Amino acid sequence: MEVRINNEVVDAQIENEENAYQVVRQIDEWILGEGFFISSILINGEATSPSDEPRLSSVSIESVEILDIQALPMNELSYERFSTLLNYFILLYRAVKEEKRDLTAELLAELAPVLTNMDAILDLKVGGRPASEALKELLDRSHVLEGEISAIPELGEFLRNLCIYIEGRIREIVQPMGELKAAAAMMESQIGKLEDVPILLQTGKEREAMDLVISFTEVAEKLNRLYPLIQASDQGNIMSGTIGETPFKEFYTEFNARLGELIEAMEAEDSILIGDLLEYEIAPKMSELSAAIDKLPVTAGSEA
């Protein structure tokens, strides 16, 4: 059996696999680790869906002469998913705002799969809950699900903000370097405020301190999302550079480890550890990272 990935013959190690499905799953695990996904399959020139397990399982290894697999970068899959969600929510926002009953009813008929998939795609929490739950509650309260167009202001605002958020995630995929520099600018503006967190905690202003930390963690989450995107499209050789004398990869990994400790301290409501991490670990590293990112070329990105 000859295995091709993107028209290139590869040395697939076939050992105990008995059918095409087992071979495809083996290859799928490998290319996922490389940041790709299987987009299409040809078995002896015949198109077969990568997700059609019954069909693939029925094809024995002996009957396969050529297994032709097309693979695309994960960012293209992400771009497609985000764009699909964005188009849906833009239409729903306009339909509700302009009180278009027929269009609203048509869009809400497609709501179930959107609610099922949006949390896995967006990884967004609203008030500590998955975004889908917050949206469902607003739709219930506005009576839109019953065919009435009497949307409460919160629903329109929610849909509008959701579209803005998704647009931001799409920008991360299309131009990760530009978004990284934007994140650096946000970090720079927060450094001084973060250094006040220990004092706020010591003077009983926990709520104000937590608001600052939460705002910062939103930027930190953006950095975590951007890292693999930049790594996959490193046209400017960013990952081979250094911050001071520390390799960029090592610095970024260490910085993210401290961010993880901060999140754990927040969950444990450990104000002393939060203050120490911010003052002695995170703020200094954030200042270094921000300065280093600001010097990078904005063109070191990719387009979907």
Backbone as CSV, one residue per row, in Angstrom:
resi,resn,N_x,N_y,N_z,CA_x,CA_y,CA_z,C_x,C_y,C_z
1,MET,0.848,-1.200,0.000,0.000,0.000,0.000,0.883,1.249,0.000
2,GLU,0.587,2.149,-0.919,1.316,3.409,-0.976,0.483,4.491,-0.288
3,VAL,1.106,5.196,0.659,0.418,6.261,1.392,0.999,7.603,0.977
4,ARG,0.124,8.514,0.556,0.549,9.859,0.169,-0.143,10.878,1.063
5,ILE,0.600,11.873,1.496,0.029,12.999,2.237,0.372,14.262,1.464
6,ASN,-0.660,14.945,1.007,-0.479,16.133,0.164,0.420,15.824,-1.040
7,ASN,0.128,14.654,-1.657,0.778,14.205,-2.890,2.225,13.760,-2.705
8,GLU,2.679,13.688,-1.461,4.027,13.206,-1.173,3.950,11.818,-0.557
9,VAL,4.739,10.860,-1.107,4.753,9.509,-0.562,5.443,9.515,0.798
10,VAL,4.792,8.906,1.812,5.351,8.856,3.160,5.548,7.398,3.562
11,ASP,6.462,7.199,4.497,6.755,5.857,4.997,5.849,5.566,6.187
12,ALA,4.660,5.069,5.917,3.708,4.749,6.986,4.035,3.378,7.555
13,GLN,4.177,3.310,8.881,4.498,2.057,9.548,3.217,1.264,9.796
14,ILE,2.953,0.305,8.926,1.762,-0.538,9.048,2.168,-1.825,9.756
15,GLU,1.628,-2.034,10.948,2.007,-3.213,11.720,0.805,-4.114,11.977
16,ASN,-0.025,-3.719,12.962,-1.168,-4.555,13.322,-2.481,-4.050,12.733
17,GLU,-2.421,-3.000,11.931,-3.636,-2.454,11.340,-4.217,-3.444,10.325
18,GLU,-5.532,-3.587,10.379,-6.201,-4.544,9.487,-7.073,-3.876,8.434
19,ASN,-7.463,-2.607,8.678,-8.337,-1.934,7.723,-7.934,-0.478,7.554
20,ALA,-8.568,0.179,6.586,-8.212,1.565,6.267,-8.492,2.511,7.433
21,TYR,-9.541,2.252,8.192,-9.872,3.130,9.312,-8.733,3.167,10.323
22,GLN,-8.177,2.004,10.656,-7.084,1.960,11.622,-5.848,2.692,11.122
23,VAL,-5.590,2.585,9.828,-4.447,3.296,9.254,-4.676,4.808,9.294
24,VAL,-5.876,5.226,8.910,-6.203,6.656,8.901,-6.106,7.232,10.309
25,ARG,-6.593,6.496,11.314,-6.529,6.991,12.696,-5.075,7.145,13.149
26,GLN,-4.236,6.203,12.746,-2.815,6.285,13.095,-2.181,7.525,12.477
27,ILE,-2.467,7.742,11.202,-1.921,8.913,10.508,-2.500,10.202,11.088
28,ASP,-3.794,10.156,11.434,-4.467,11.331,11.995,-3.792,11.770,13.288
29,GLU,-3.469,10.834,14.161,-2.798,11.168,15.420,-1.449,11.822,15.166
30,TRP,-0.748,11.327,14.159,0.570,11.876,13.856,0.469,13.304,13.316
31,ILE,-0.412,13.521,12.327,-0.467,14.857,11.726,-1.109,15.880,12.656
32,LEU,-1.980,15.421,13.574,-2.512,16.354,14.569,-1.386,16.897,15.429
33,GLY,-0.445,16.027,15.774,0.713,16.465,16.556,1.591,17.440,15.813
34,GLU,1.503,17.416,14.481,2.267,18.343,13.652,1.484,19.616,13.339
35,GLY,0.256,19.720,13.889,-0.543,20.927,13.678,-1.399,20.914,12.431
36,PHE,-1.723,19.698,11.912,-2.553,19.581,10.720,-3.789,18.717,11.015
37,PHE,-4.737,18.721,10.092,-5.894,17.846,10.199,-6.200,17.265,8.823
38,ILE,-6.809,16.083,8.800,-7.159,15.434,7.540,-8.402,16.099,6.962
39,SER,-8.284,16.613,5.755,-9.421,17.284,5.117,-10.142,16.393,4.113
40,SER,-9.410,15.454,3.486,-10.053,14.558,2.516,-9.205,13.304,2.333
41,ILE,-9.872,12.239,1.844,-9.204,10.956,1.644,-9.637,10.368,0.305
42,LEU,-8.684,9.795,-0.430,-8.964,9.008,-1.625,-8.402,7.610,-1.403
43,ILE,-9.249,6.603,-1.584,-8.800,5.217,-1.499,-8.889,4.626,-2.896
44,ASN,-7.721,4.344,-3.459,-7.666,3.857,-4.849,-8.407,4.802,-5.790
45,GLY,-8.281,6.112,-5.512,-8.891,7.123,-6.366,-10.332,7.439,-6.050
46,GLU,-10.926,6.750,-5.062,-12.324,6.987,-4.715,-12.418,7.814,-3.430
47,ALA,-13.160,8.908,-3.487,-13.282,9.807,-2.329,-14.072,9.138,-1.205
48,THR,-13.561,9.302,0.015,-14.210,8.763,1.210,-14.081,9.781,2.325
49,SER,-15.125,9.966,3.098,-15.080,10.927,4.202,-14.148,10.416,5.302
50,PRO,-13.280,11.303,5.839,-12.393,10.893,6.933,-13.156,10.446,8.184
51,SER,-14.398,10.896,8.339,-15.182,10.558,9.523,-16.126,9.374,9.301
52,ASP,-16.077,8.772,8.096,-16.965,7.643,7.794,-16.329,6.347,8.291
53,GLU,-16.438,6.110,9.596,-15.807,4.940,10.201,-16.303,3.617,9.613
54,PRO,-17.629,3.421,9.452,-18.095,2.154,8.882,-17.494,1.862,7.508
55,ARG,-17.481,2.878,6.654,-16.940,2.700,5.296,-15.452,2.379,5.353
56,LEU,-14.674,3.136,6.120,-13.231,2.915,6.203,-12.918,1.565,6.845
57,SER,-13.700,1.179,7.830,-13.461,-0.096,8.523,-13.734,-1.290,7.620
58,SER,-14.584,-1.089,6.612,-14.931,-2.190,5.713,-13.881,-2.417,4.624
59,VAL,-12.905,-1.510,4.550,-11.871,-1.615,3.516,-10.633,-2.278,4.111
60,SER,-10.313,-3.461,3.653,-9.160,-4.190,4.182,-7.856,-3.592,3.672
61,ILE,-6.790,-3.793,4.421,-5.473,-3.300,4.032,-5.067,-3.872,2.670
62,GLU,-5.349,-5.134,2.474,-4.926,-5.804,1.245,-5.547,-5.187,-0.008
63,SER,-6.732,-4.591,0.142,-7.430,-4.047,-1.029,-7.009,-2.618,-1.367
64,VAL,-6.204,-2.013,-0.505,-5.800,-0.617,-0.723,-4.458,-0.572,-1.458
65,GLU,-4.477,-0.031,-2.639,-3.231,0.164,-3.390,-2.636,1.538,-3.099
66,ILE,-3.500,2.557,-3.133,-3.039,3.924,-2.869,-4.003,4.603,-1.891
67,LEU,-3.465,5.086,-0.796,-4.229,5.877,0.175,-3.730,7.309,0.073
68,ASP,-4.559,8.162,-0.484,-4.170,9.553,-0.750,-4.878,10.475,0.246
69,ILE,-4.098,11.125,1.095,-4.644,11.974,2.156,-4.261,13.428,1.908
70,GLN,-5.237,14.316,2.016,-4.977,15.755,1.962,-5.095,16.311,3.377
71,ALA,-4.087,17.060,3.789,-4.064,17.620,5.137,-3.886,19.131,5.069
72,LEU,-4.558,19.822,5.959,-4.478,21.286,6.023,-4.051,21.720,7.427
73,PRO,-3.428,22.894,7.543,-3.059,23.399,8.870,-4.287,23.588,9.746
74,MET,-4.126,23.359,11.046,-5.239,23.504,11.973,-5.799,24.915,11.963
75,ASN,-4.959,25.919,11.677,-5.474,27.284,11.694,-6.509,27.523,10.599
76,GLU,-6.414,26.758,9.483,-7.428,26.897,8.435,-8.761,26.315,8.887
77,LEU,-8.707,25.211,9.644,-9.923,24.640,10.197,-10.536,25.601,11.212
78,SER,-9.686,26.177,12.055,-10.168,27.136,13.059,-10.791,28.352,12.384
79,TYR,-10.135,28.847,11.338,-10.651,30.008,10.616,-12.050,29.717,10.076
80,GLU,-12.222,28.538,9.498,-13.516,28.166,8.930,-14.587,28.106,10.019
81,ARG,-14.254,27.509,11.149,-15.225,27.371,12.236,-15.609,28.724,12.818
82,PHE,-14.617,29.573,13.064,-14.902,30.898,13.608,-15.714,31.732,12.615
83,SER,-15.372,31.644,11.341,-16.091,32.410,10.340,-17.545,31.971,10.246
84,THR,-17.783,30.665,10.352,-19.155,30.151,10.314,-19.965,30.685,11.484
85,LEU,-19.367,30.664,12.682,-20.049,31.197,13.863,-20.302,32.689,13.725
86,LEU,-19.301,33.409,13.233,-19.447,34.857,13.098,-20.583,35.199,12.147
87,ASN,-20.641,34.539,11.012,-21.716,34.807,10.052,-23.085,34.552,10.671
88,TYR,-23.196,33.475,11.428,-24.474,33.137,12.060,-24.884,34.208,13.059
89,PHE,-23.968,34.591,13.937,-24.324,35.544,14.989,-24.538,36.958,14.456
90,ILE,-23.851,37.321,13.381,-24.118,38.618,12.760,-25.542,38.651,12.217
91,LEU,-25.943,37.583,11.538,-27.298,37.511,11.000,-28.338,37.522,12.117
92,LEU,-28.071,36.773,13.198,-29.023,36.725,14.305,-29.127,38.088,14.989
93,TYR,-28.009,38.736,15.174,-28.004,40.063,15.799,-28.834,41.053,14.988
94,ARG,-28.619,41.056,13.687,-29.357,41.985,12.825,-30.840,41.637,12.783
95,ALA,-31.144,40.341,12.726,-32.547,39.915,12.648,-33.306,40.314,13.902
96,VAL,-32.687,40.115,15.058,-33.339,40.472,16.325,-33.457,41.984,16.456
97,LYS,-32.371,42.686,16.148,-32.364,44.142,16.293,-33.373,44.806,15.372
98,GLU,-33.491,44.283,14.149,-34.402,44.881,13.168,-35.789,44.236,13.193
99,GLU,-35.992,43.331,14.166,-37.291,42.669,14.375,-37.803,41.979,13.111
100,LYS,-36.916,41.234,12.468,-37.286,40.456,11.292,-37.711,39.067,11.761
101,ARG,-39.009,38.861,11.901,-39.532,37.644,12.516,-39.192,36.385,11.712
102,ASP,-39.396,36.430,10.400,-39.167,35.243,9.587,-37.699,34.818,9.623
103,LEU,-36.807,35.786,9.469,-35.383,35.474,9.485,-34.943,34.986,10.862
104,THR,-35.482,35.607,11.914,-35.154,35.171,13.269,-35.581,33.730,13.495
105,ALA,-36.791,33.398,13.069,-37.294,32.031,13.231,-36.437,31.049,12.441
106,GLU,-36.028,31.440,11.262,-35.196,30.575,10.420,-33.840,30.322,11.075
107,LEU,-33.252,31.374,11.629,-31.944,31.242,12.279,-32.043,30.424,13.567
108,LEU,-33.104,30.645,14.337,-33.255,29.915,15.592,-33.526,28.428,15.354
109,ALA,-34.025,28.085,14.178,-34.211,26.673,13.842,-32.870,25.958,13.723
110,GLU,-31.809,26.733,13.507,-30.461,26.179,13.400,-29.659,26.363,14.690
111,LEU,-30.323,26.787,15.759,-29.618,27.152,16.989,-29.019,25.959,17.720
112,ALA,-29.708,24.825,17.738,-29.263,23.678,18.542,-27.819,23.267,18.253
113,PRO,-27.432,23.022,17.001,-26.038,22.641,16.746,-25.050,23.761,17.062
114,VAL,-25.496,25.008,16.947,-24.627,26.140,17.288,-24.316,26.118,18.781
115,LEU,-25.362,25.933,19.601,-25.169,25.873,21.051,-24.307,24.686,21.439
116,THR,-24.457,23.584,20.718,-23.696,22.372,21.023,-22.209,22.554,20.757
117,ASN,-21.868,23.289,19.702,-20.467,23.371,19.261,-19.739,24.649,19.661
118,MET,-20.455,25.719,19.985,-19.798,27.009,20.150,-18.817,27.052,21.316
119,ASP,-19.098,26.334,22.404,-18.199,26.391,23.557,-16.861,25.737,23.253
120,ALA,-16.886,24.602,22.532,-15.638,23.939,22.169,-14.802,24.801,21.239
121,ILE,-15.462,25.572,20.383,-14.747,26.419,19.428,-14.236,27.694,20.089
122,LEU,-15.102,28.356,20.857,-14.768,29.667,21.401,-13.985,29.605,22.710
123,ASP,-14.241,28.564,23.526,-13.622,28.477,24.849,-13.818,29.793,25.611
124,LEU,-15.073,30.234,25.676,-15.408,31.535,26.250,-16.369,31.361,27.419
125,LYS,-16.029,31.988,28.535,-16.899,31.981,29.704,-17.506,33.372,29.884
126,VAL,-18.779,33.403,30.262,-19.483,34.652,30.542,-20.069,34.542,31.936
127,GLY,-19.553,35.354,32.852,-20.011,35.262,34.234,-19.713,33.911,34.853
128,GLY,-18.595,33.304,34.456,-18.207,32.013,34.992,-18.906,30.832,34.350
129,ARG,-19.785,31.081,33.383,-20.515,30.005,32.709,-20.123,29.942,31.242
130,PRO,-20.303,28.765,30.616,-20.056,28.683,29.176,-20.919,29.688,28.428
131,ALA,-20.388,30.246,27.360,-21.100,31.271,26.592,-22.444,30.762,26.085
132,SER,-22.533,29.476,25.752,-23.789,28.931,25.234,-24.900,29.006,26.275
133,GLU,-24.563,28.766,27.544,-25.567,28.842,28.609,-26.061,30.271,28.799
134,ALA,-25.125,31.220,28.760,-25.502,32.628,28.911,-26.402,33.061,27.752
135,LEU,-26.080,32.628,26.550,-26.888,32.984,25.387,-28.278,32.371,25.488
136,LYS,-28.348,31.102,25.862,-29.646,30.414,25.974,-30.528,31.112,26.999
137,GLU,-29.958,31.526,28.112,-30.743,32.217,29.145,-31.292,33.542,28.624
138,LEU,-30.462,34.297,27.914,-30.912,35.576,27.370,-32.013,35.378,26.327
139,LEU,-31.871,34.351,25.508,-32.903,34.067,24.518,-34.223,33.696,25.191
140,ASP,-34.144,32.921,26.271,-35.350,32.543,27.011,-36.018,33.765,27.630
141,ARG,-35.219,34.620,28.235,-35.762,35.798,28.906,-36.351,36.794,27.920
142,SER,-35.832,36.806,26.698,-36.312,37.776,25.710,-37.538,37.271,24.952
143,HIS,-37.887,35.991,25.150,-39.030,35.362,24.473,-38.826,35.211,22.963
144,VAL,-37.603,35.408,22.488,-37.353,35.259,21.058,-37.569,33.814,20.630
145,LEU,-37.258,32.865,21.501,-37.431,31.458,21.152,-38.899,31.088,20.949
146,GLU,-39.798,31.904,21.506,-41.236,31.646,21.316,-41.784,32.398,20.105
147,GLY,-40.910,33.004,19.335,-41.346,33.688,18.129,-41.652,35.154,18.329
148,GLU,-41.440,35.665,19.524,-41.691,37.084,19.781,-40.412,37.878,19.577
149,ILE,-40.528,39.042,19.026,-39.376,39.928,18.862,-39.512,41.053,19.872
150,SER,-39.207,40.702,21.112,-39.238,41.714,22.173,-37.939,41.590,22.962
151,ALA,-36.860,41.542,22.196,-35.558,41.259,22.789,-35.182,42.294,23.842
152,ILE,-34.760,41.805,25.002,-34.267,42.711,26.033,-32.943,43.297,25.555
153,PRO,-32.597,44.490,26.025,-31.357,45.116,25.557,-30.132,44.242,25.768
154,GLU,-30.134,43.443,26.853,-28.972,42.603,27.123,-28.697,41.608,26.012
155,LEU,-29.744,41.104,25.359,-29.540,40.124,24.289,-28.816,40.757,23.114
156,GLY,-29.273,41.920,22.681,-28.610,42.596,21.576,-27.170,42.929,21.901
157,GLU,-26.943,43.380,23.144,-25.576,43.729,23.559,-24.702,42.482,23.611
158,PHE,-25.283,41.382,24.089,-24.542,40.124,24.157,-24.123,39.673,22.767
159,LEU,-25.059,39.666,21.826,-24.756,39.233,20.463,-23.721,40.145,19.809
160,ARG,-23.856,41.426,20.060,-22.888,42.379,19.501,-21.484,42.106,20.040
161,ASN,-21.364,41.934,21.360,-20.060,41.675,21.968,-19.500,40.322,21.539
162,LEU,-20.397,39.365,21.339,-19.958,38.047,20.885,-19.339,38.143,19.498
163,CYS,-19.951,38.920,18.619,-19.403,39.114,17.273,-18.038,39.795,17.337
164,ILE,-17.900,40.770,18.205,-16.613,41.464,18.361,-15.539,40.498,18.840
165,TYR,-15.916,39.635,19.799,-14.972,38.651,20.334,-14.522,37.689,19.232
166,ILE,-15.474,37.187,18.446,-15.135,36.226,17.389,-14.267,36.890,16.332
167,GLU,-14.566,38.142,16.005,-13.740,38.873,15.045,-12.298,38.954,15.543
168,GLY,-12.139,39.168,16.860,-10.805,39.218,17.442,-10.081,37.889,17.324
169,ARG,-10.817,36.795,17.538,-10.200,35.470,17.419,-9.794,35.191,15.969
170,ILE,-10.580,35.666,15.022,-10.225,35.492,13.614,-8.960,36.285,13.281
171,ARG,-8.838,37.482,13.851,-7.617,38.277,13.623,-6.395,37.546,14.148
172,GLU,-6.548,36.835,15.257,-5.425,36.078,15.809,-4.953,35.015,14.818
173,ILE,-5.903,34.393,14.121,-5.564,33.339,13.158,-4.945,33.931,11.900
174,VAL,-5.530,35.034,11.423,-5.079,35.632,10.168,-3.742,36.344,10.321
175,GLN,-3.571,37.082,11.398,-2.348,37.849,11.608,-1.887,37.727,13.066
176,PRO,-1.345,36.567,13.441,-0.958,36.360,14.841,0.119,37.323,15.329
177,MET,1.031,37.726,14.418,2.102,38.622,14.851,1.552,39.999,15.218
178,GLY,0.631,40.489,14.409,0.029,41.781,14.725,-0.732,41.740,16.037
179,GLU,-1.440,40.630,16.295,-2.180,40.494,17.545,-1.243,40.323,18.734
180,LEU,-0.094,39.684,18.496,0.886,39.546,19.567,1.415,40.915,19.987
181,LYS,1.662,41.770,19.006,2.134,43.110,19.324,1.051,43.918,20.035
182,ALA,-0.207,43.700,19.654,-1.307,44.375,20.337,-1.399,43.903,21.792
183,ALA,-1.189,42.594,22.002,-1.204,42.053,23.357,-0.058,42.637,24.175
184,ALA,1.083,42.814,23.520,2.227,43.406,24.211,1.917,44.823,24.671
185,ALA,1.238,45.581,23.820,0.864,46.954,24.192,-0.093,46.953,25.375
186,MET,-1.039,45.987,25.376,-1.959,45.884,26.515,-1.213,45.522,27.789
187,MET,-0.243,44.616,27.659,0.552,44.238,28.828,1.307,45.438,29.386
188,GLU,1.889,46.196,28.479,2.672,47.369,28.895,1.813,48.336,29.690
189,SER,0.559,48.512,29.257,-0.332,49.447,29.946,-0.786,48.925,31.307
190,GLN,-0.653,47.613,31.523,-1.128,47.026,32.768,-0.035,46.814,33.802
191,ILE,1.224,46.936,33.398,2.317,46.636,34.318,2.246,47.486,35.579
192,GLY,2.085,48.801,35.403,2.028,49.679,36.564,0.869,49.347,37.490
193,LYS,-0.277,49.017,36.890,-1.451,48.680,37.694,-1.237,47.372,38.458
194,LEU,-0.605,46.392,37.817,-0.369,45.118,38.483,0.533,45.261,39.700
195,GLU,1.479,46.167,39.600,2.387,46.374,40.724,1.665,46.940,41.943
196,ASP,0.441,47.464,41.736,-0.351,47.974,42.861,-1.189,46.897,43.525
197,VAL,-1.279,45.721,42.895,-2.137,44.662,43.424,-1.775,44.266,44.842
198,PRO,-0.479,44.032,45.189,-0.153,43.665,46.573,-0.637,44.697,47.590
199,ILE,-0.520,45.989,47.234,-0.954,47.036,48.154,-2.471,47.008,48.320
200,LEU,-3.185,46.806,47.207,-4.645,46.730,47.264,-5.093,45.552,48.137
201,LEU,-4.394,44.425,48.001,-4.741,43.249,48.802,-4.478,43.494,50.285
202,GLN,-3.374,44.180,50.569,-3.014,44.444,51.965,-3.936,45.454,52.622
203,THR,-4.550,46.307,51.814,-5.427,47.351,52.370,-6.905,46.985,52.265
204,GLY,-7.183,45.708,52.007,-8.564,45.245,52.010,-9.360,45.551,50.756
205,LYS,-8.688,45.952,49.694,-9.393,46.267,48.447,-9.312,45.075,47.489
206,GLU,-9.808,43.914,47.975,-9.696,42.671,47.213,-10.421,42.743,45.870
207,ARG,-11.614,43.336,45.865,-12.388,43.378,44.636,-11.666,44.162,43.548
208,GLU,-11.100,45.300,43.901,-10.367,46.110,42.941,-9.131,45.375,42.452
209,ALA,-8.463,44.666,43.381,-7.276,43.904,43.010,-7.640,42.765,42.058
210,MET,-8.732,42.055,42.357,-9.144,40.932,41.524,-9.561,41.393,40.129
211,ASP,-10.178,42.568,40.033,-10.557,43.106,38.724,-9.318,43.323,37.853
212,LEU,-8.245,43.811,38.478,-6.998,44.024,37.747,-6.394,42.697,37.303
213,VAL,-6.427,41.722,38.194,-5.854,40.412,37.874,-6.659,39.735,36.761
214,ILE,-7.979,39.814,36.846,-8.830,39.208,35.820,-8.583,39.848,34.464
215,SER,-8.457,41.174,34.459,-8.172,41.881,33.207,-6.847,41.415,32.618
216,PHE,-5.877,41.217,33.496,-4.570,40.761,33.028,-4.630,39.330,32.500
217,THR,-5.376,38.453,33.185,-5.440,37.055,32.743,-6.089,36.936,31.366
218,GLU,-6.949,37.879,31.006,-7.527,37.867,29.662,-6.442,38.078,28.606
219,VAL,-5.487,38.958,28.918,-4.361,39.167,28.004,-3.477,37.927,27.994
220,ALA,-3.299,37.316,29.172,-2.476,36.112,29.272,-3.073,34.977,28.440
221,GLU,-4.381,34.837,28.474,-5.042,33.803,27.682,-4.831,34.052,26.189
222,LYS,-4.838,35.314,25.807,-4.588,35.665,24.404,-3.173,35.243,24.013
223,LEU,-2.217,35.468,24.890,-0.842,35.059,24.610,-0.750,33.544,24.435
224,ASN,-1.455,32.803,25.281,-1.446,31.346,25.183,-2.032,30.875,23.856
225,ARG,-3.076,31.549,23.391,-3.681,31.175,22.108,-2.753,31.515,20.944
226,LEU,-2.045,32.621,21.056,-1.207,33.074,19.952,0.074,32.257,19.796
227,TYR,0.567,31.707,20.896,1.857,31.014,20.850,1.901,29.914,19.790
228,PRO,0.963,28.942,19.788,1.036,27.893,18.763,0.818,28.418,17.347
229,LEU,0.029,29.495,17.199,-0.188,30.072,15.878,1.096,30.682,15.336
230,ILE,1.829,31.370,16.203,3.093,31.980,15.793,4.127,30.899,15.526
231,GLN,4.121,29.876,16.369,5.066,28.778,16.202,4.854,28.060,14.867
232,ALA,3.592,27.927,14.456,3.268,27.227,13.210,3.572,28.057,11.971
233,SER,3.668,29.380,12.134,3.891,30.244,10.966,5.027,31.214,11.251
234,ASP,6.122,30.685,11.701,7.225,31.512,12.195,8.101,32.005,11.057
235,GLN,7.541,32.885,10.224,8.279,33.397,9.081,9.412,34.341,9.488
236,GLY,9.286,34.928,10.669,10.320,35.853,11.111,11.334,35.218,12.024
237,ASN,11.338,33.873,12.127,12.277,33.148,12.986,12.231,33.639,14.433
238,ILE,11.018,33.959,14.881,10.845,34.469,16.236,11.270,33.441,17.270
239,MET,10.875,32.177,17.038,11.126,31.151,18.025,12.616,30.849,18.207
240,SER,13.440,31.233,17.235,14.873,31.003,17.357,15.588,32.195,17.993
241,GLY,14.830,33.237,18.314,15.417,34.425,18.933,15.556,34.293,20.435
242,THR,15.950,35.382,21.069,16.145,35.379,22.527,15.494,36.605,23.154
243,ILE,15.220,36.498,24.449,14.820,37.639,25.260,15.904,37.776,26.317
244,GLY,16.737,38.801,26.164,17.941,38.871,26.971,18.856,37.754,26.511
245,GLU,19.229,36.869,27.427,20.049,35.720,27.075,19.240,34.430,27.047
246,THR,17.920,34.527,27.248,17.063,33.342,27.304,16.391,33.112,25.958
247,PRO,16.458,31.895,25.424,15.750,31.604,24.168,14.273,31.942,24.280
248,PHE,13.710,32.456,23.191,12.315,32.905,23.203,11.381,31.798,23.665
249,LYS,11.559,30.588,23.130,10.704,29.463,23.509,10.749,29.221,25.008
250,GLU,11.965,29.176,25.547,12.137,28.899,26.977,11.505,29.997,27.823
251,PHE,11.711,31.252,27.421,11.144,32.371,28.176,9.627,32.311,28.165
252,TYR,9.063,32.076,26.983,7.606,32.040,26.833,7.014,30.909,27.666
253,THR,7.662,29.747,27.636,7.191,28.592,28.405,7.229,28.886,29.900
254,GLU,8.329,29.476,30.358,8.462,29.807,31.780,7.435,30.856,32.203
255,PHE,7.209,31.838,31.340,6.237,32.884,31.644,4.832,32.298,31.775
256,ASN,4.496,31.409,30.851,3.178,30.778,30.909,3.024,29.897,32.140
257,ALA,4.127,29.289,32.592,4.075,28.485,33.814,3.727,29.358,35.019
258,ARG,4.296,30.556,35.056,3.975,31.479,36.158,2.514,31.941,36.066
259,LEU,2.033,32.113,34.844,0.628,32.486,34.678,-0.279,31.382,35.202
260,GLY,0.112,30.137,34.953,-0.662,29.014,35.469,-0.708,29.018,36.988
261,GLU,0.409,29.344,37.610,0.461,29.433,39.076,-0.439,30.562,39.570
262,LEU,-0.480,31.658,38.821,-1.337,32.779,39.209,-2.808,32.380,39.176
263,ILE,-3.196,31.669,38.130,-4.591,31.231,38.016,-4.950,30.296,39.165
264,GLU,-4.044,29.385,39.524,-4.281,28.475,40.645,-4.403,29.253,41.951
265,ALA,-3.573,30.275,42.110,-3.638,31.096,43.329,-4.955,31.859,43.397
266,MET,-5.438,32.308,42.241,-6.723,33.000,42.200,-7.850,32.060,42.582
267,GLU,-7.805,30.831,42.052,-8.853,29.864,42.378,-8.849,29.506,43.854
268,ALA,-7.654,29.514,44.452,-7.534,29.208,45.875,-7.740,30.439,46.755
269,GLU,-7.911,31.621,46.106,-8.085,32.895,46.810,-6.918,33.157,47.764
270,ASP,-5.712,32.811,47.300,-4.500,33.010,48.093,-3.922,34.383,47.762
271,SER,-4.339,35.400,48.494,-3.953,36.778,48.172,-2.452,37.010,48.330
272,ILE,-1.830,36.321,49.285,-0.389,36.517,49.504,0.399,35.982,48.312
273,LEU,0.055,34.777,47.855,0.751,34.192,46.712,0.478,35.000,45.446
274,ILE,-0.752,35.488,45.289,-1.084,36.323,44.134,-0.183,37.549,44.092
275,GLY,-0.063,38.213,45.233,0.771,39.411,45.306,2.223,39.121,44.998
276,ASP,2.744,38.022,45.576,4.153,37.669,45.369,4.430,37.329,43.910
277,LEU,3.536,36.536,43.312,3.731,36.154,41.919,3.723,37.378,41.002
278,LEU,2.789,38.280,41.247,2.688,39.456,40.398,3.898,40.366,40.555
279,GLU,4.306,40.584,41.792,5.377,41.555,42.062,6.748,41.036,41.662
280,TYR,7.037,39.764,41.974,8.399,39.258,41.810,8.605,38.382,40.572
281,GLU,7.536,37.851,40.022,7.682,36.940,38.894,7.071,37.499,37.601
282,ILE,5.791,37.785,37.671,5.055,38.079,36.447,5.304,39.479,35.919
283,ALA,5.224,40.496,36.781,5.424,41.870,36.315,6.797,42.066,35.661
284,PRO,7.898,41.589,36.277,9.209,41.755,35.627,9.295,41.026,34.281
285,LYS,8.791,39.776,34.239,8.841,39.021,32.994,7.950,39.658,31.928
286,MET,6.816,40.170,32.373,5.901,40.793,31.440,6.543,42.025,30.807
287,SER,7.284,42.774,31.594,7.958,43.954,31.075,9.006,43.570,30.032
288,GLU,9.758,42.498,30.305,10.770,42.023,29.356,10.111,41.516,28.073
289,LEU,9.063,40.704,28.238,8.383,40.131,27.080,7.754,41.219,26.220
290,SER,7.128,42.192,26.857,6.489,43.275,26.134,7.508,44.053,25.308
291,ALA,8.657,44.350,25.909,9.697,45.096,25.201,10.246,44.299,24.026
292,ALA,10.409,42.979,24.217,10.944,42.137,23.149,9.958,42.018,21.994
293,ILE,8.697,41.826,22.308,7.672,41.690,21.269,7.540,42.979,20.477
294,ASP,7.662,44.109,21.163,7.502,45.406,20.501,8.552,45.620,19.419
295,LYS,9.692,44.932,19.529,10.765,45.093,18.543,10.624,44.150,17.356
296,LEU,9.696,43.202,17.450,9.550,42.213,16.389,8.838,42.813,15.183
297,PRO,9.111,42.317,13.975,8.429,42.807,12.762,6.994,42.321,12.718
298,VAL,6.073,43.189,12.405,4.667,42.834,12.381,4.333,41.884,11.244
299,THR,5.220,41.785,10.262,4.960,40.936,9.110,5.230,39.468,9.376
300,ALA,5.754,39.141,10.538,6.072,37.755,10.833,4.838,37.010,11.249
301,GLY,3.902,36.860,10.332,2.665,36.165,10.618,2.229,35.401,9.403
302,SER,0.965,35.003,9.391,0.446,34.255,8.262,-0.955,34.688,7.963
303,GLU,-1.389,34.388,6.785,-2.764,34.697,6.416,-3.483,33.408,6.116
304,ALA,-4.740,33.335,6.614,-5.524,32.128,6.368,-6.099,32.176,4.976
